[in-house]
């Protein structure tokens, strides 16, 4: 079995696995990541529209989507997007532990802020 490049065993980095290699790998994944952002954006738009239209909102699904985006956006250097996702995630967590859909205005506001950050992240570079 061949070890993947950059893996010289547990706790040992391959000499060729430097910051340059990591940057190359992240750049190669940036296109698929941006495609994922477009799909995530659709999920957040649907959540906003459900909230605005009075339709039921699946907050568990929204929380999972938000949590995932929070981490992966930071990995790819989208700090503002990660921060907005973190804020929304915190509010969703609070709502889940206080048994209520209180503060709908804050939820709507954070969804709008996250959608604006997604728009910025998806602008051509």
Number of C-alpha atoms within 10 A of each C-alpha: 3 5 8 9 12 15 15 13 10 6 7 9 13 13 10 11 13 11 9 10 13 12 12 11 11 15 13 11 12 13 11 11 16 17 12 12 18 15 11 18 19 12 16 19 15 14 21 21 14 14 18 13 9 9 11 9 16 11 15 12 12 18 19 13 17 25 18 16 22 23 17 14 21 15 12 16 11 17 16 17 25 25 18 23 29 20 19 25 23 15 17 21 14 14 17 14 9 10 8 10 13 11 10 13 11 12 20 17 13 20 22 16 17 25 21 15 19 24 14 13 18 14 8 5 4
